[in-house]
Amino acid sequence: MLALSGAWPSVTSAQQRDSTAHDRWQRTLDSLAARLARTDSALTLLQQQVATEAASGVRLRSRLQLDLSARLVVHASGTRGGVSAAEIPVFATPARAAGGGNARPQVFGMSMRQALLGGSASMDSVAGATLLADFELDFFARALDASPPLFPEPRLRTARVFLVWPRTEVLLGMETPLIADLNPVSTAGVAIPLFAAAGNLWNWLPQLRVTRTLATRGEWAMAAQGAVLSPNASERPLGATSGGADLGQASGRPALQSRVRLRHGTDLDERAAQAVWTSGMEIGVGAHAAWLRTAPANTLRSWAIAADVHAALGHGVEVRGEAYRGALVRGLGGGGIGQNFGTLGVPAGGTGPPLTGTAGWLQLNGQWHPSLVHGMGCGTDRVHGAGADRRRNGVCALHTTWRPAMPLFVSLEYRRLRTRYADGLWRAQHWNLAFGVDL
């Protein structure tokens, strides 16, 4: 009897251990079942999202998927002083406020002309290369007319097709000049880039461009580039109708450009044009040649020598800039402060002397926080020749962009313009406040 009573606690303890183990096992099974249920729910949701994305994707006739992007932005701007265009001023002009006196005119306006729409597609193994294609439009067509339209009209900015091999790249389409392929960071200067007519050549021109890598060592690479561009002088022969060819097209010859570049970094082509570099460097030296026919027996040569730099300085700071010296380069985007020929002392119906200019711009940008970008820079263009009306143009700008939450952004930019004419110096100031979303 004592033995039986002594064994009883052992049996009870064993039953308790079995019960505890069973409860633990049951809880484990319940936990696994709950996890499987959540995983199944997540997979179902993912399948629905993938199906929705596949159904809503835009596919081209070639069966490639077209990735669309857009920027919807409202600009509110104010200008004090006479300027070339109130919405995006590039140089100051002689002007007085209505009523006379020394007061300078003041202008305020709001616009969505600098909204953007773009698309891109890619395909592997096309003639042994990777094919990339993209385009971008804004709504700035006719915006520089004396009476711009109330309803913005679309304008094609860039349209590019790339064929990329390991050491060779071919570009066909509309793009900035090869010798001036860099633009300052600016939310207010999108339709007309910042420092236009103050050292920045930017015009989007149809062209065929070839890039060949000559040597590589680690992350360093040297390449030679050449381009054949549509000739453009932004000036028509005297007496020509609005539909006639300009002086560059009348020459019957294409424009030619070449450039040698040195790079450090492996992913520079993949970075957005307006992104602040945190690493890497690129420097380049280029040359431009084109021809302008001002009369049946008179052909003039347009030329330029240019240099550019874009480099990360560390701690979230970068520097970018360009400089050039050339003649008759208005057609590349505001060269010569928007002048090819001198106009002072030239009789009506005549063509003044060709103008030569020395110009450049430099900008520092910093991004110390993912949601904030700040920058400052200046550009200048000095035109040589007694016949020039606008002889020197200087523009300095400060900008800041804040992204409180994707895809929202707010941007503020201030410009100070100083333009010296043959008869004096004129100043202007411009503020631009932008609210937008990147989609």
Protein Blocks (a to p, Z undefined) as FASTA:
>chain_A
ZZmmmmmmmmmmmmmmmmmmmmmmmmmmmmmmmmmmmmmmmmmmmmmmmmmmmmmpccdf
kopacdddddddddddddedjdfblklccbdcddddehiajbdcddddddfklgccdddd
ddehiehiacdddddddfkehklpmbdcfbdcdddfbdcdddddfkbccdedddddfklm
cccddfklmmlcghihihpafbdcddddddddfbdchjbccddddddddddehiacehia
fkbccfklmnopacddddddddedjklmmpcfkbccfedcddddddddddddfbfklccd
dddddddddddebjhiacdddddddehilmnnopahhpabdfehpaehiacddddddddd
ddddddfbfkbccdddddddddedjkbmblbdcdddddddddfbacbdcddddddddddd
fkbccddddddddddddZZ
